[in-house]
Amino acid sequence: MAKAEQEEAPESPRGGRARWAVVAVAVLLIVGGVFFWMSRRGRVSTDDAQIDGHILPLSARVGGTVQEVHAQDNEYVPAGTVLVQIDPTDYKVALDRAEAELAAATSSASAARTSVPVASTTTSGQVRTAQSDVTSAGARVHMAQARVREAEAKLAKAAQDLERIDKLVAKDEVSRQEHDAAAEAAATARAERDAAVAQAREADAGVNGAQARLSEAGTGPEQVSIMRSRAREAEAKVQQAKAAVDRARLDLEHTTVKAPVSGVVSKKTVEVGQVIQPGQPLLAVVPLEDIWVTANFKENELRDLRPGQRADVRVDAYGRTYQGKVDSIAAATGAKFSLLPPENATGNFVKVVQRVPVKIVFERGQDPEHLLRPGMSVVPTVHTK
């Protein structure tokens, strides 16, 4: 009876309050969960994100001794600022030598060009002269042959006269004086015949010489062609010398290292007096005007992401939220661009959620003091609806 009375006794006030407290907490959790779900609906966020930007490394284009360094680490420099000056003495000497070689090549080419028409004119004149000499030599041969025939006729007549007089002398019908005159005339005719034959031979030799000169003059076009080739070779040497001058001028210009863009100097490794080699890194310039966010979203979060969607970017360093928008989505996952991409053909495949880089750009005018730096951690939230 007492036990029954105990069971029918009313509940204590403290137990009722505890039960109501549990119910209230459960209701608050449910309401909070619903509110959080509603607030996060239509948004995609990730903490695997950082600020990116261009980092422009500057290297030496030529070697030499560093004379001046006009920049310090973390210093802002405008575009075109002289950052490093390399000793230009050797390159000035090389430029002077290249210009002198160009002047010499230009002079040689000019002389070669001038010699071509001169040689062409001279060759034409030599050909005409040689042809005229061949014609004259032929005429002299004909004249010499005529003189030979005339001398032979005189010699034959003188011989006949001498033979008649010899017979008359034997009969004492003519004087000895007439006989001597006939003998002298025959000897003179023989001498004239011999002279005419010699002249004919000389005329024949003259013809051969004239024909040889004509043959030599006939090689004139080939000689002109050779001179034209030499002129073209001289022109090529001029072009080669001009290229050498341009190269020397470029090398001289490269002794002055300038900032390609406006930005902050970083990673400075060059010092005054240092001997540097071509290709050696000197420093880097980071332009802070062009920065963006690279957010690595999970692949199952990409279904609602589109270029142009609004994004809030919270920067951990300043606790401030910046406005931006989705610019583009990468063509492959980050794993594919890694140094050692995963190979899933080994048979030990484990499915891992991949992340895809998404580029988010800032709205203009939000960072006038250029406080944002590449590499800073950020938390972007993209409004997909």
C-alpha positions as a Markdown table, in Angstrom:
| # | Residue | x | y | z |
|---|---|---|---|---|
| 1 | Met | 0.0 | 0.0 | 0.0 |
| 2 | Ala | 2.8 | 2.4 | 0.8 |
| 3 | Lys | 4.5 | 1.6 | -2.5 |
| 4 | Ala | 1.4 | 2.4 | -4.5 |
| 5 | Glu | 1.1 | 5.7 | -2.7 |
| 6 | Gln | 4.7 | 6.4 | -3.5 |
| 7 | Glu | 4.1 | 5.8 | -7.2 |
| 8 | Glu | 1.0 | 8.0 | -7.3 |
| 9 | Ala | 2.9 | 10.9 | -5.6 |
| 10 | Pro | 3.2 | 14.0 | -7.8 |
| 11 | Glu | 6.6 | 14.8 | -9.6 |
| 12 | Ser | 8.9 | 17.2 | -7.8 |
| 13 | Pro | 9.3 | 20.7 | -9.3 |
| 14 | Arg | 13.1 | 20.3 | -9.9 |
| 15 | Gly | 12.6 | 17.3 | -12.1 |
| 16 | Gly | 10.1 | 19.1 | -14.2 |
| 17 | Arg | 12.4 | 22.1 | -14.8 |
| 18 | Ala | 15.2 | 19.8 | -15.9 |
| 19 | Arg | 13.0 | 18.1 | -18.5 |
| 20 | Trp | 11.8 | 21.5 | -19.8 |
| 21 | Ala | 15.4 | 22.6 | -20.1 |
| 22 | Val | 16.4 | 19.6 | -22.2 |
| 23 | Val | 13.4 | 20.2 | -24.4 |
| 24 | Ala | 14.4 | 23.9 | -24.8 |
| 25 | Val | 18.0 | 23.0 | -25.7 |
| 26 | Ala | 16.8 | 20.5 | -28.2 |
| 27 | Val | 14.5 | 23.0 | -29.8 |
| 28 | Leu | 17.3 | 25.6 | -29.9 |
| 29 | Leu | 19.6 | 23.1 | -31.6 |
| 30 | Ile | 17.0 | 22.2 | -34.1 |
| 31 | Val | 16.2 | 25.9 | -34.8 |
| 32 | Gly | 20.0 | 26.7 | -35.0 |
| 33 | Gly | 20.6 | 23.8 | -37.3 |
| 34 | Val | 17.8 | 24.9 | -39.6 |
| 35 | Phe | 19.0 | 28.5 | -39.6 |
| 36 | Phe | 22.6 | 27.4 | -40.3 |
| 37 | Trp | 21.4 | 25.2 | -43.1 |
| 38 | Met | 19.3 | 28.0 | -44.5 |
| 39 | Ser | 22.2 | 30.4 | -44.2 |
| 40 | Arg | 24.7 | 28.1 | -45.9 |
| 41 | Arg | 22.3 | 27.0 | -48.6 |
| 42 | Gly | 23.5 | 28.4 | -52.0 |
| 43 | Arg | 27.1 | 28.9 | -50.8 |
| 44 | Val | 30.3 | 27.0 | -51.3 |
| 45 | Ser | 33.3 | 27.7 | -49.1 |
| 46 | Thr | 36.8 | 26.3 | -48.6 |
| 47 | Asp | 39.8 | 27.1 | -46.4 |
| 48 | Asp | 42.2 | 25.6 | -48.9 |
| 49 | Ala | 42.9 | 28.8 | -50.7 |
| 50 | Gln | 45.5 | 31.5 | -50.9 |
| 51 | Ile | 46.3 | 34.7 | -52.7 |
| 52 | Asp | 48.3 | 34.4 | -55.9 |
| 53 | Gly | 50.1 | 36.9 | -58.1 |
| 54 | His | 52.8 | 37.3 | -60.7 |
| 55 | Ile | 56.4 | 37.0 | -59.5 |
| 56 | Leu | 58.8 | 38.3 | -62.1 |
| 57 | Pro | 62.4 | 37.0 | -61.6 |
| 58 | Leu | 65.1 | 39.2 | -63.1 |
| 59 | Ser | 68.3 | 37.5 | -64.3 |
| 60 | Ala | 71.5 | 38.8 | -65.8 |
| 61 | Arg | 71.5 | 38.8 | -69.6 |
| 62 | Val | 75.3 | 39.5 | -69.7 |
| 63 | Gly | 78.1 | 38.7 | -67.4 |
| 64 | Gly | 80.4 | 41.2 | -65.6 |
| 65 | Thr | 81.1 | 43.1 | -62.4 |
| 66 | Val | 78.2 | 44.8 | -60.6 |
| 67 | Gln | 78.8 | 48.5 | -60.3 |
| 68 | Glu | 75.6 | 49.7 | -58.6 |
| 69 | Val | 72.5 | 48.3 | -57.0 |
| 70 | His | 69.6 | 50.7 | -56.7 |
| 71 | Ala | 67.0 | 48.6 | -54.9 |
| 72 | Gln | 66.5 | 46.9 | -51.6 |
| 73 | Asp | 64.3 | 44.1 | -50.4 |
| 74 | Asn | 60.6 | 45.0 | -50.0 |
| 75 | Glu | 61.1 | 48.3 | -51.7 |
| 76 | Tyr | 58.5 | 49.5 | -54.2 |
| 77 | Val | 59.9 | 50.5 | -57.5 |
| 78 | Pro | 58.1 | 52.0 | -60.6 |
| 79 | Ala | 58.4 | 50.4 | -64.0 |
| 80 | Gly | 61.6 | 51.4 | -65.8 |
| 81 | Thr | 63.6 | 52.0 | -62.6 |
| 82 | Val | 67.3 | 51.1 | -62.9 |
| 83 | Leu | 67.8 | 48.3 | -60.4 |
| 84 | Val | 71.3 | 46.9 | -61.2 |
| 85 | Gln | 74.2 | 48.4 | -63.2 |
| 86 | Ile | 76.8 | 46.1 | -64.6 |
| 87 | Asp | 80.2 | 47.4 | -65.7 |
| 88 | Pro | 79.7 | 48.4 | -69.4 |
| 89 | Thr | 83.4 | 49.0 | -70.3 |
| 90 | Asp | 84.0 | 45.7 | -72.2 |
| 91 | Tyr | 80.7 | 46.0 | -74.0 |
| 92 | Lys | 81.4 | 49.5 | -75.1 |
| 93 | Val | 84.7 | 48.3 | -76.6 |
| 94 | Ala | 83.0 | 45.4 | -78.3 |
| 95 | Leu | 80.4 | 47.9 | -79.8 |
| 96 | Asp | 83.2 | 50.2 | -81.1 |
| 97 | Arg | 85.0 | 47.2 | -82.7 |
| 98 | Ala | 81.8 | 45.9 | -84.3 |
| 99 | Glu | 81.0 | 49.4 | -85.7 |
| 100 | Ala | 84.5 | 49.6 | -87.2 |
| 101 | Glu | 84.1 | 46.2 | -88.8 |
| 102 | Leu | 80.8 | 47.3 | -90.2 |
| 103 | Ala | 82.5 | 50.4 | -91.7 |
| 104 | Ala | 85.2 | 48.3 | -93.3 |
| 105 | Ala | 82.7 | 45.8 | -94.7 |
| 106 | Thr | 80.5 | 48.6 | -96.1 |
| 107 | Ser | 83.6 | 50.1 | -97.8 |
| 108 | Ser | 84.5 | 46.7 | -99.3 |
| 109 | Ala | 81.0 | 46.1 | -100.5 |
| 110 | Ser | 80.9 | 49.6 | -102.1 |
| 111 | Ala | 84.1 | 48.9 | -104.0 |
| 112 | Ala | 82.8 | 45.4 | -105.1 |
| 113 | Arg | 79.6 | 47.0 | -106.3 |
| 114 | Thr | 81.5 | 49.6 | -108.3 |
| 115 | Ser | 83.9 | 47.1 | -109.8 |
| 116 | Val | 81.1 | 45.1 | -111.4 |
| 117 | Pro | 80.0 | 47.7 | -114.1 |
| 118 | Val | 83.6 | 48.7 | -114.6 |
| 119 | Ala | 84.6 | 45.0 | -115.3 |
| 120 | Ser | 81.5 | 44.6 | -117.5 |
| 121 | Thr | 82.5 | 47.6 | -119.6 |
| 122 | Thr | 86.1 | 46.6 | -119.7 |
| 123 | Thr | 85.3 | 43.1 | -120.8 |
| 124 | Ser | 83.1 | 44.3 | -123.6 |
| 125 | Gly | 85.9 | 46.6 | -124.9 |
| 126 | Gln | 88.4 | 43.8 | -124.7 |
| 127 | Val | 86.2 | 41.5 | -126.7 |
| 128 | Arg | 85.7 | 44.2 | -129.4 |
| 129 | Thr | 89.4 | 45.0 | -129.5 |
| 130 | Ala | 90.4 | 41.3 | -129.7 |
| 131 | Gln | 87.9 | 40.7 | -132.6 |
| 132 | Ser | 89.4 | 43.7 | -134.4 |
| 133 | Asp | 92.9 | 42.4 | -133.8 |
| 134 | Val | 91.9 | 39.0 | -135.2 |
| 135 | Thr | 90.6 | 40.7 | -138.3 |
| 136 | Ser | 93.7 | 42.9 | -138.7 |
| 137 | Ala | 96.0 | 39.9 | -138.2 |
| 138 | Gly | 94.1 | 38.0 | -140.9 |
| 139 | Ala | 94.5 | 40.9 | -143.3 |
| 140 | Arg | 98.2 | 41.0 | -142.5 |
| 141 | Val | 98.5 | 37.3 | -143.3 |
| 142 | His | 96.9 | 37.8 | -146.7 |
| 143 | Met | 99.2 | 40.7 | -147.4 |
| 144 | Ala | 102.2 | 38.7 | -146.3 |
| 145 | Gln | 101.1 | 35.8 | -148.5 |
| 146 | Ala | 100.8 | 38.1 | -151.4 |
| 147 | Arg | 104.3 | 39.5 | -150.8 |
| 148 | Val | 105.6 | 35.9 | -150.7 |
| 149 | Arg | 104.1 | 35.1 | -154.0 |
| 150 | Glu | 105.4 | 38.4 | -155.5 |
| 151 | Ala | 108.9 | 37.7 | -154.1 |
| 152 | Glu | 108.8 | 34.1 | -155.4 |
| 153 | Ala | 107.9 | 35.5 | -158.8 |
| 154 | Lys | 110.7 | 38.0 | -158.8 |
| 155 | Leu | 113.1 | 35.3 | -157.6 |
| 156 | Ala | 112.0 | 33.0 | -160.4 |
| 157 | Lys | 112.4 | 35.7 | -163.0 |
| 158 | Ala | 115.9 | 36.6 | -161.6 |
| 159 | Ala | 116.9 | 33.0 | -161.7 |
| 160 | Gln | 115.9 | 32.7 | -165.3 |
| 161 | Asp | 117.7 | 35.8 | -166.2 |
| 162 | Leu | 120.8 | 34.6 | -164.4 |
| 163 | Glu | 120.6 | 31.3 | -166.2 |
| 164 | Arg | 120.4 | 33.0 | -169.6 |
| 165 | Ile | 123.2 | 35.3 | -168.8 |
| 166 | Asp | 125.3 | 32.4 | -167.6 |
| 167 | Lys | 124.9 | 30.8 | -171.1 |
| 168 | Leu | 125.8 | 34.1 | -172.8 |
| 169 | Val | 128.8 | 34.6 | -170.7 |
| 170 | Ala | 130.1 | 31.2 | -171.6 |
| 171 | Lys | 129.8 | 32.4 | -175.3 |
| 172 | Asp | 131.3 | 35.8 | -174.5 |
| 173 | Glu | 128.2 | 37.4 | -175.8 |
| 174 | Val | 127.6 | 39.6 | -172.7 |
| 175 | Ser | 130.0 | 41.3 | -170.4 |
| 176 | Arg | 131.0 | 40.0 | -167.0 |
| 177 | Gln | 129.5 | 43.1 | -165.4 |
| 178 | Glu | 126.0 | 42.2 | -166.7 |
| 179 | His | 126.5 | 38.7 | -165.3 |
| 180 | Asp | 127.3 | 40.1 | -161.9 |
| 181 | Ala | 124.3 | 42.4 | -162.0 |
| 182 | Ala | 122.0 | 39.5 | -162.8 |
| 183 | Ala | 123.6 | 37.4 | -160.0 |
| 184 | Glu | 123.1 | 40.2 | -157.5 |
| 185 | Ala | 119.5 | 40.7 | -158.7 |
| 186 | Ala | 118.8 | 36.9 | -158.1 |
| 187 | Ala | 120.4 | 37.1 | -154.6 |
| 188 | Thr | 118.3 | 40.2 | -153.8 |
| 189 | Ala | 115.1 | 38.4 | -155.0 |
| 190 | Arg | 116.0 | 35.4 | -152.9 |
| 191 | Ala | 116.5 | 37.6 | -149.9 |
| 192 | Glu | 113.2 | 39.4 | -150.5 |
| 193 | Arg | 111.5 | 36.0 | -150.8 |
| 194 | Asp | 112.9 | 34.9 | -147.5 |
| 195 | Ala | 111.9 | 38.1 | -145.8 |
| 196 | Ala | 108.4 | 37.8 | -147.2 |
| 197 | Val | 108.2 | 34.2 | -145.9 |
| 198 | Ala | 109.3 | 35.4 | -142.5 |
| 199 | Gln | 106.7 | 38.1 | -142.5 |
| 200 | Ala | 104.1 | 35.6 | -143.5 |
| 201 | Arg | 105.1 | 33.4 | -140.5 |
| 202 | Glu | 105.0 | 36.4 | -138.2 |
| 203 | Ala | 101.5 | 37.3 | -139.5 |
| 204 | Asp | 100.4 | 33.7 | -138.8 |
| 205 | Ala | 101.7 | 34.0 | -135.3 |
| 206 | Gly | 99.9 | 37.3 | -135.0 |
| 207 | Val | 96.7 | 35.6 | -135.9 |
| 208 | Asn | 97.2 | 33.0 | -133.3 |
| 209 | Gly | 98.0 | 35.6 | -130.7 |
| 210 | Ala | 94.9 | 37.7 | -131.6 |
| 211 | Gln | 92.7 | 34.6 | -131.4 |
| 212 | Ala | 94.2 | 33.7 | -128.0 |
| 213 | Arg | 93.4 | 37.3 | -126.8 |
| 214 | Leu | 89.9 | 36.9 | -128.2 |
| 215 | Ser | 89.5 | 33.6 | -126.3 |
| 216 | Glu | 90.7 | 35.3 | -123.1 |
| 217 | Ala | 88.4 | 38.2 | -123.6 |
| 218 | Gly | 85.6 | 35.7 | -124.2 |
| 219 | Thr | 85.9 | 34.6 | -120.5 |
| 220 | Gly | 84.9 | 38.2 | -119.5 |
| 221 | Pro | 81.3 | 37.3 | -118.7 |
| 222 | Glu | 82.5 | 34.6 | -116.3 |
| 223 | Gln | 84.8 | 37.1 | -114.7 |
| 224 | Val | 82.0 | 39.5 | -114.3 |
| 225 | Ser | 79.9 | 36.8 | -112.8 |
| 226 | Ile | 82.7 | 36.0 | -110.3 |
| 227 | Met | 82.9 | 39.7 | -109.4 |
| 228 | Arg | 79.1 | 39.8 | -108.9 |
| 229 | Ser | 79.4 | 36.9 | -106.6 |
| 230 | Arg | 82.2 | 38.7 | -104.7 |
| 231 | Ala | 79.9 | 41.7 | -104.5 |
| 232 | Arg | 77.1 | 39.6 | -103.0 |
| 233 | Glu | 79.6 | 38.1 | -100.6 |
| 234 | Ala | 80.6 | 41.6 | -99.6 |
| 235 | Glu | 77.0 | 42.5 | -99.0 |
| 236 | Ala | 76.5 | 39.4 | -96.9 |
| 237 | Lys | 79.5 | 40.4 | -94.8 |
| 238 | Val | 77.9 | 43.9 | -94.3 |
| 239 | Gln | 74.7 | 42.2 | -93.1 |
| 240 | Gln | 76.8 | 40.0 | -90.8 |
| 241 | Ala | 78.6 | 43.1 | -89.5 |
| 242 | Lys | 75.3 | 44.9 | -88.9 |
| 243 | Ala | 74.0 | 41.9 | -86.9 |
| 244 | Ala | 77.3 | 42.0 | -84.8 |
| 245 | Val | 76.7 | 45.7 | -84.1 |
| 246 | Asp | 73.1 | 45.1 | -83.1 |
| 247 | Arg | 74.2 | 42.2 | -80.8 |
| 248 | Ala | 76.9 | 44.4 | -79.2 |
| 249 | Arg | 74.5 | 47.2 | -78.8 |
| 250 | Leu | 72.0 | 44.9 | -77.1 |
| 251 | Asp | 74.7 | 43.5 | -74.8 |
| 252 | Leu | 75.6 | 47.1 | -73.8 |
| 253 | Glu | 71.9 | 47.8 | -73.1 |
| 254 | His | 71.6 | 44.6 | -71.0 |
| 255 | Thr | 74.3 | 45.9 | -68.6 |
| 256 | Thr | 71.5 | 48.1 | -67.2 |
| 257 | Val | 68.8 | 46.0 | -65.5 |
| 258 | Lys | 65.5 | 47.8 | -65.2 |
| 259 | Ala | 62.2 | 47.0 | -63.5 |
| 260 | Pro | 59.8 | 45.6 | -66.2 |
| 261 | Val | 56.7 | 46.5 | -64.2 |
| 262 | Ser | 55.9 | 48.5 | -61.0 |
| 263 | Gly | 56.1 | 46.3 | -57.9 |
| 264 | Val | 57.9 | 45.3 | -54.8 |
| 265 | Val | 61.5 | 44.0 | -54.9 |
| 266 | Ser | 62.0 | 40.6 | -53.3 |
| 267 | Lys | 64.6 | 37.8 | -53.2 |
| 268 | Lys | 67.5 | 40.2 | -53.8 |
| 269 | Thr | 70.8 | 38.3 | -54.1 |
| 270 | Val | 73.0 | 40.7 | -56.0 |
| 271 | Glu | 75.6 | 42.9 | -54.3 |
| 272 | Val | 78.0 | 45.6 | -55.5 |
| 273 | Gly | 81.3 | 44.2 | -56.7 |
| 274 | Gln | 79.8 | 40.7 | -57.3 |
| 275 | Val | 80.9 | 39.0 | -60.6 |
| 276 | Ile | 77.8 | 37.6 | -62.2 |
| 277 | Gln | 77.3 | 35.2 | -65.1 |
| 278 | Pro | 74.6 | 35.3 | -67.8 |
| 279 | Gly | 71.4 | 33.8 | -66.6 |
| 280 | Gln | 72.2 | 34.3 | -62.9 |
| 281 | Pro | 69.2 | 35.3 | -60.8 |
| 282 | Leu | 69.5 | 38.8 | -59.3 |
| 283 | Leu | 66.1 | 39.6 | -57.8 |
| 284 | Ala | 62.4 | 39.4 | -58.3 |
| 285 | Val | 59.7 | 42.0 | -58.7 |
| 286 | Val | 56.2 | 41.3 | -57.5 |
| 287 | Pro | 53.4 | 43.6 | -59.0 |
| 288 | Leu | 50.7 | 44.0 | -56.3 |
| 289 | Glu | 48.2 | 45.5 | -58.7 |
| 290 | Asp | 47.4 | 42.2 | -60.3 |
| 291 | Ile | 46.5 | 39.6 | -57.6 |
| 292 | Trp | 43.8 | 36.9 | -57.4 |
| 293 | Val | 42.7 | 34.0 | -55.2 |
| 294 | Thr | 43.3 | 30.3 | -56.0 |
| 295 | Ala | 40.7 | 28.3 | -54.2 |
| 296 | Asn | 40.9 | 24.5 | -54.2 |
| 297 | Phe | 37.3 | 23.3 | -54.1 |
| 298 | Lys | 36.4 | 19.7 | -53.7 |
| 299 | Glu | 35.2 | 18.1 | -57.0 |
| 300 | Asn | 31.8 | 17.5 | -55.6 |
| 301 | Glu | 31.4 | 21.2 | -54.8 |
| 302 | Leu | 31.8 | 22.2 | -58.5 |
| 303 | Arg | 28.4 | 21.3 | -59.8 |
| 304 | Asp | 26.9 | 24.8 | -59.0 |
| 305 | Leu | 30.1 | 26.9 | -59.6 |
| 306 | Arg | 30.1 | 29.1 | -62.6 |
| 307 | Pro | 32.3 | 32.0 | -63.8 |
| 308 | Gly | 30.9 | 35.4 | -62.8 |
| 309 | Gln | 29.4 | 34.3 | -59.5 |
| 310 | Arg | 29.9 | 36.6 | -56.6 |
| 311 | Ala | 32.4 | 35.6 | -53.9 |
| 312 | Asp | 33.3 | 36.9 | -50.4 |
| 313 | Val | 37.0 | 36.5 | -49.6 |
| 314 | Arg | 38.0 | 36.6 | -45.9 |
| 315 | Val | 41.7 | 37.3 | -45.4 |
| 316 | Asp | 43.1 | 35.7 | -42.3 |
| 317 | Ala | 45.9 | 38.2 | -41.9 |
| 318 | Tyr | 43.6 | 41.2 | -41.5 |
| 319 | Gly | 40.3 | 39.6 | -40.5 |
| 320 | Arg | 38.6 | 41.5 | -43.3 |
| 321 | Thr | 36.3 | 40.4 | -46.1 |
| 322 | Tyr | 36.9 | 41.5 | -49.7 |
| 323 | Gln | 34.5 | 41.2 | -52.6 |
| 324 | Gly | 35.3 | 39.3 | -55.7 |
| 325 | Lys | 33.9 | 37.0 | -58.4 |
| 326 | Val | 34.7 | 33.6 | -59.9 |
| 327 | Asp | 36.9 | 34.1 | -63.0 |
| 328 | Ser | 37.5 | 30.6 | -64.2 |
| 329 | Ile | 37.8 | 27.0 | -63.3 |
| 330 | Ala | 41.0 | 25.0 | -63.9 |
| 331 | Ala | 41.2 | 22.4 | -66.7 |
| 332 | Ala | 42.4 | 19.7 | -64.4 |
| 333 | Thr | 42.7 | 18.8 | -60.7 |
| 334 | Gly | 45.7 | 20.0 | -58.7 |
| 335 | Ala | 47.0 | 16.4 | -58.4 |
| 336 | Lys | 47.4 | 16.3 | -62.2 |
| 337 | Phe | 49.6 | 19.4 | -62.2 |
| 338 | Ser | 51.8 | 18.1 | -59.3 |
| 339 | Leu | 55.3 | 17.0 | -59.8 |
| 340 | Leu | 54.4 | 13.3 | -59.2 |
| 341 | Pro | 50.8 | 12.8 | -60.3 |
| 342 | Pro | 49.1 | 9.8 | -58.8 |
| 343 | Glu | 49.0 | 6.5 | -60.7 |
| 344 | Asn | 45.8 | 4.5 | -60.2 |
| 345 | Ala | 46.7 | 1.5 | -62.4 |
| 346 | Thr | 48.7 | -0.3 | -59.6 |
| 347 | Gly | 45.7 | -2.2 | -58.2 |
| 348 | Asn | 45.9 | -0.4 | -54.9 |
| 349 | Phe | 43.2 | 2.2 | -55.8 |
| 350 | Val | 41.7 | 4.2 | -52.9 |
| 351 | Lys | 39.1 | 6.8 | -54.0 |
| 352 | Val | 40.1 | 10.3 | -52.7 |
| 353 | Val | 38.1 | 13.4 | -53.2 |
| 354 | Gln | 40.1 | 15.6 | -55.6 |
| 355 | Arg | 40.4 | 19.3 | -55.5 |
| 356 | Val | 40.1 | 21.6 | -58.5 |
| 357 | Pro | 41.7 | 25.1 | -58.5 |
| 358 | Val | 39.2 | 27.9 | -59.0 |
| 359 | Lys | 40.4 | 31.4 | -59.8 |
| 360 | Ile | 38.6 | 34.3 | -58.0 |
| 361 | Val | 39.5 | 37.9 | -58.9 |
| 362 | Phe | 39.0 | 40.8 | -56.6 |
| 363 | Glu | 36.7 | 43.7 | -57.4 |
| 364 | Arg | 38.6 | 46.9 | -58.3 |
| 365 | Gly | 39.7 | 49.5 | -55.8 |
| 366 | Gln | 39.4 | 47.3 | -52.7 |
| 367 | Asp | 43.2 | 47.3 | -51.9 |
| 368 | Pro | 44.5 | 50.8 | -52.6 |
| 369 | Glu | 47.3 | 50.4 | -50.0 |
| 370 | His | 48.4 | 47.0 | -51.6 |
| 371 | Leu | 48.2 | 45.2 | -48.3 |
| 372 | Leu | 47.4 | 41.8 | -49.9 |
| 373 | Arg | 50.4 | 39.7 | -50.7 |
| 374 | Pro | 50.7 | 36.5 | -52.7 |
| 375 | Gly | 50.7 | 33.4 | -50.5 |
| 376 | Met | 48.4 | 34.8 | -47.8 |
| 377 | Ser | 45.7 | 32.3 | -46.6 |
| 378 | Val | 42.1 | 33.3 | -47.3 |
| 379 | Val | 38.7 | 31.7 | -47.0 |
| 380 | Pro | 36.5 | 32.3 | -50.1 |
| 381 | Thr | 32.8 | 31.8 | -50.1 |
| 382 | Val | 31.1 | 31.7 | -53.5 |
| 383 | His | 27.4 | 32.5 | -53.7 |
| 384 | Thr | 26.1 | 29.9 | -56.2 |
| 385 | Lys | 22.4 | 31.1 | -55.9 |
